[in-house]
Amino acid sequence: MKIYTKTGDQGQTSLLSGGRVSKSDIRIEAYGTVDELNSYLGLVRDQEVNKDRSELLQEVQEKLFTIGAILAAGKDPEKMKLPQVLNEDIENLETAIDMMEGELTPLKNFILPGGHPSVSYAHITRCICRRAERLVISLHEQHPVNNNIIIYLNRLSDYLFVLSRKMSNELGIEEHIWKGRKA
């Protein structure tokens, strides 16, 4: 099978449920950003500091593929018998967040992203996750999306923030507090 089909050369793409839409459609923006998020999450997973978290990060990547498929389905994704995002998936992220936070100093200020390339990758991934969440919410305002997808993306961005702090801690990197401008 060839990778190129030439069917998108006029700026349209097919949905899994049939029909064609513009490549600039909010649905395509949403699942394209989820794909971008998944790629960056792979970069985070590949960092040496995350070798013990690799399995969980791969599970999250698989869940992001599920989300992408649901968003790409178009109308009635439930009828296509696609895997779903379950409450259990959200709870798994919450458990991981709680475990990491239990090992970190409580945060009382905003922190500046960075300090180490691996930590910066996690922060970039968190930002992409927030963008994906906003786009899915915009899509939801036009075409209903299962609420668990929105919740999962929200919780994933929280997870990525705490992960960046945990990575800083494990790498011995000092977090830099945002001081703001003095009046």
C-alpha positions in Angstrom: 0.0 0.0 0.0 1.4 3.4 -0.9 1.6 6.1 1.8 0.3 8.8 -0.6 -3.2 8.6 -2.0 -3.4 12.1 -3.6 -7.0 12.3 -2.3 -6.0 15.3 -0.1 -4.3 17.3 -2.7 -7.3 19.7 -2.9 -7.3 20.5 0.8 -9.9 17.9 1.9 -9.6 14.8 4.0 -11.8 11.8 4.8 -13.4 11.1 8.2 -13.5 7.5 9.4 -17.3 7.5 9.3 -17.2 8.7 5.7 -17.6 12.2 4.2 -14.9 14.7 3.5 -14.0 17.9 5.3 -11.5 20.7 4.8 -8.1 20.1 6.3 -8.6 23.3 8.3 -11.8 22.0 9.9 -11.8 22.2 13.7 -12.1 18.4 13.9 -8.9 18.0 11.9 -7.1 20.7 14.0 -8.2 18.9 17.2 -7.0 15.4 16.2 -3.9 16.8 14.5 -2.9 18.5 17.7 -3.6 15.3 19.6 -1.2 13.6 17.2 1.4 16.3 17.7 0.9 15.8 21.5 1.5 12.1 21.1 4.7 12.7 19.2 6.1 15.0 21.8 5.0 12.6 24.5 7.2 10.0 22.8 10.1 12.4 23.1 9.4 12.8 26.8 9.1 9.0 27.2 12.5 8.6 25.4 14.3 10.7 28.1 16.6 8.6 30.3 15.1 10.1 33.4 11.7 8.6 32.4 12.9 5.0 31.9 10.9 3.8 35.0 7.8 5.7 33.7 8.1 4.4 30.1 5.3 1.9 30.5 2.8 4.5 31.8 3.8 7.0 29.2 3.3 4.4 26.4 -0.2 3.7 27.8 -0.9 7.4 27.6 0.3 7.4 24.0 -2.0 4.5 23.2 -4.9 6.4 24.8 -4.0 9.5 22.7 -4.3 7.3 19.6 -7.7 6.2 20.8 -8.7 9.9 21.3 -7.4 10.7 17.8 -9.5 7.9 16.3 -12.6 9.0 18.1 -12.2 12.5 16.9 -11.4 11.4 13.4 -14.6 9.2 13.3 -16.9 12.1 12.8 -20.5 11.3 13.4 -21.5 8.6 15.9 -18.1 7.3 16.9 -19.8 4.9 19.4 -21.4 3.0 16.4 -17.9 2.4 15.0 -17.0 0.3 18.1 -13.8 2.2 18.8 -12.1 1.9 22.1 -13.2 4.6 24.6 -11.7 6.8 27.2 -12.9 5.4 30.5 -13.1 6.8 34.0 -10.4 4.3 34.9 -8.0 6.0 32.4 -8.5 9.3 34.2 -8.1 7.7 37.6 -4.8 6.2 36.5 -3.4 9.6 35.7 -4.7 11.0 39.0 -3.0 8.2 40.9 0.3 8.9 39.1 0.0 12.6 39.9 -0.7 11.9 43.6 2.3 9.6 43.8 4.7 12.1 42.3 3.3 15.0 44.3 3.8 13.0 47.5 7.5 13.0 46.8 7.8 16.7 45.9 7.9 19.9 47.9 4.5 21.6 47.8 4.4 24.3 45.2 3.6 27.8 46.5 4.7 29.9 43.5 4.6 29.7 39.7 7.8 28.1 38.3 9.6 29.0 35.1 9.7 26.1 32.6 13.2 24.8 31.9 16.4 24.0 33.7 17.3 20.9 31.6 16.3 19.8 28.1 14.4 16.8 29.4 12.3 19.1 31.7 11.8 21.5 28.9 10.4 18.7 26.6 7.9 17.9 29.3 6.8 21.6 29.6 6.4 21.9 25.8 4.4 18.7 25.8 2.2 20.1 28.6 1.5 23.3 26.5 0.6 21.2 23.4 -1.8 19.2 25.6 -3.5 22.4 26.8 -3.9 23.5 23.1 -5.3 20.1 22.2 -7.8 20.4 25.1 -8.9 23.9 23.9 -9.4 22.6 20.4 -11.4 19.6 21.6 -13.6 22.0 23.6 -14.1 24.1 20.5 -15.0 21.0 18.6 -17.4 19.9 21.4 -19.2 23.3 21.1 -20.0 22.4 17.5 -20.2 18.6 17.6 -20.6 16.8 21.0 -17.5 15.0 22.1 -17.5 12.4 25.0 -16.7 14.4 28.1 -14.1 11.9 29.3 -11.9 13.0 26.4 -11.9 16.6 27.7 -11.3 15.4 31.2 -8.5 13.1 30.2 -6.7 15.9 28.3 -7.1 18.2 31.2 -5.7 15.6 33.7 -2.9 14.8 31.3 -1.7 18.4 31.3 -1.8 18.3 35.1 0.2 15.1 34.9 2.8 16.6 32.6 3.2 19.6 34.9 3.9 17.4 37.9 6.1 15.1 35.8 8.2 18.1 34.8 8.7 18.9 38.5 9.5 15.3 39.3 12.0 15.2 36.5 13.6 18.3 37.8 13.8 16.8 41.2 15.3 13.5 40.0 17.8 15.4 37.8 18.9 17.6 40.7 17.7 20.7 38.9 16.6 23.7 40.9 13.2 25.1 40.1 13.2 28.8 39.3 10.3 30.7 40.9 8.6 33.3 38.9 9.1 36.6 40.7 7.1 38.9 38.5 7.6 42.6 38.4 7.8 44.5 41.6 5.4 47.5 41.7 
